[in-house]
Amino acid sequence: MTSPAKPVSMTVVGGYLGAGKTTLINSLLASAEGVRIAVIVNDFGDINIDADLIKSRDAKTLELSNGCICCDLSDGMASVMDQIRALRPAPDHVVVEVSGVGDPAAVARWADHPGFRRNGVVVCADVTDVRRRAEGRWSADTVRGQLRAGDVLLLTKQEVASEGEARLVRAWLREVAPGVPVLDGSLETIGTLLDPLLRRGSDERTEHADHVRWSGTTGRTVELTKLRTILTRMPERVVRAKGIVRSVDDPLRRTIVQLAGARVDCYDDGEWQDGEVSRLAVIAIGDEPIDQVIPAGLRALFTS
Ligand SMILES: Nc1nc2c(ncn2[C@@H]2O[C@H](COP(=O)(O)OP(=O)(O)OP(=O)(O)O)[C@@H](O)[C@H]2O)c(=O)[nH]1
């Protein structure tokens, strides 16, 4: 008789758009030597940028896009869970990245399915941006619901904030999400996130604020300076942009472009792959069509 397979431990990573979820998962993958990890990525847009940003040498990455796993992708999630159960050798852990507008508590309920065990919910909070988003007209309910859904909160981007700012955000988090421990994003802390985190099962359900998305692709090279200038001047409604581009100055390399909080970052990500196209996704808040906030210059850069 074969013994029943050990349940796969499930850790859910949530947090608002750009809070640092993919970065955290990459740190987890880098620090978890000898542990077999599968990753499920739910990108909010129709082009899969997050799946390309997961740096795994051997972790199996499965993607779900064009919707949010917490509300309208349950068939897709069920099928991905089956694929994980069928993996041989079986993974020890599955880490699920919820989309930046998703409700981590709803996704964590998948851990109650046969073959899985709930490890807990980590919610990333960007020290430089979380309070602003938690007070924004369109994002407040989403962000506050995400924070309350955490078994632990991870304060990200502390090295770009002052100590005083981090202290204030920690105190504020204790009020917004009472009883949820706040950890820092140090490597030692990250190493512990695959240990049981479980605090409680939450039945609270948060509704999404309205978020609309736009994406563009191009087979041409992209002028990075122009792109950076456009992104630094995006209207207030734009809360996130991310992309992978082939720049005019360095067409043999991939450049990752990120707008998160008030920062625009561009960095090298290895060789450009044959068959790739430059792509950019932008997310804005509110229920007005996103077309109104995409500048003509940005469209021109990402029109094939
Ligand atoms: N300085 C600093 N930058 C960070 C940290 N975590 C993330 N970032 C940067 O913040 C930006 C967004 O990080 P991601 O990890 O892609 O955020 P995300 O939550 O996965 O974003 P979405 O999937 O779009 O919601 C990137 O430019 C990261 O390099 C951190 O701890 N410190």
The ligand as an SDF file (V2000), in Angstrom:
LIG
                    3D

 32 34  0  0  0  0  0  0  0  0999 V2000
   13.7880   49.6180   -2.7480 N   0  0  0  0  0  0  0  0  0  0  0  0
   12.9310   48.6060   -2.7780 C   0  0  0  0  0  0  0  0  0  0  0  0
   12.2340   48.3910   -3.9010 N   0  0  0  0  0  0  0  0  0  0  0  0
   11.3680   47.3560   -3.8970 C   0  0  0  0  0  0  0  0  0  0  0  0
   11.1940   46.4870   -2.7690 C   0  0  0  0  0  0  0  0  0  0  0  0
   10.2530   45.5800   -3.0870 N   0  0  0  0  0  0  0  0  0  0  0  0
    9.8660   45.8520   -4.3480 C   0  0  0  0  0  0  0  0  0  0  0  0
   10.5410   46.9270   -4.8420 N   0  0  0  0  0  0  0  0  0  0  0  0
   10.3920   47.5580   -6.1760 C   0  0  0  0  0  0  0  0  0  0  0  0
    9.0160   47.9610   -6.3260 O   0  0  0  0  0  0  0  0  0  0  0  0
    8.5840   47.7270   -7.6490 C   0  0  0  0  0  0  0  0  0  0  0  0
    7.3760   46.7810   -7.6360 C   0  0  0  0  0  0  0  0  0  0  0  0
    7.7920   45.5290   -7.0660 O   0  0  0  0  0  0  0  0  0  0  0  0
    7.0720   44.1450   -7.4160 P   0  0  0  0  0  0  0  0  0  0  0  0
    7.7240   43.1030   -6.5860 O   0  0  0  0  0  0  0  0  0  0  0  0
    6.9800   43.9570   -8.8850 O   0  0  0  0  0  0  0  0  0  0  0  0
    5.6160   44.4690   -6.8530 O   0  0  0  0  0  0  0  0  0  0  0  0
    4.2750   43.5770   -6.9770 P   0  0  0  0  0  0  0  0  0  0  0  0
    3.5520   43.7380   -5.6970 O   0  0  0  0  0  0  0  0  0  0  0  0
    4.6240   42.1960   -7.3930 O   0  0  0  0  0  0  0  0  0  0  0  0
    3.5310   44.3380   -8.1620 O   0  0  0  0  0  0  0  0  0  0  0  0
    2.1450   43.8880   -8.9020 P   0  0  0  0  0  0  0  0  0  0  0  0
    2.2830   42.4300   -9.2290 O   0  0  0  0  0  0  0  0  0  0  0  0
    2.0810   44.7520  -10.1040 O   0  0  0  0  0  0  0  0  0  0  0  0
    1.0530   44.1910   -7.9490 O   0  0  0  0  0  0  0  0  0  0  0  0
    9.7810   47.1410   -8.4160 C   0  0  0  0  0  0  0  0  0  0  0  0
   10.4530   48.2250   -9.0420 O   0  0  0  0  0  0  0  0  0  0  0  0
   10.6380   46.5560   -7.3100 C   0  0  0  0  0  0  0  0  0  0  0  0
   12.0060   46.5130   -7.6530 O   0  0  0  0  0  0  0  0  0  0  0  0
   11.9840   46.7500   -1.5870 C   0  0  0  0  0  0  0  0  0  0  0  0
   11.8670   46.0780   -0.5440 O   0  0  0  0  0  0  0  0  0  0  0  0
   12.8380   47.8100   -1.6710 N   0  0  0  0  0  0  0  0  0  0  0  0
  1  2  1  0
  2  3  2  0
  2 32  1  0
  3  4  1  0
  4  5  2  0
  4  8  1  0
  5  6  1  0
  5 30  1  0
  6  7  2  0
  7  8  1  0
  8  9  1  0
  9 10  1  0
  9 28  1  0
 10 11  1  0
 11 12  1  0
 11 26  1  0
 12 13  1  0
 13 14  1  0
 14 15  2  0
 14 16  1  0
 14 17  1  0
 17 18  1  0
 18 19  2  0
 18 20  1  0
 18 21  1  0
 21 22  1  0
 22 23  2  0
 22 24  1  0
 22 25  1  0
 26 27  1  0
 26 28  1  0
 28 29  1  0
 30 31  2  0
 30 32  1  0
M  END
$$$$
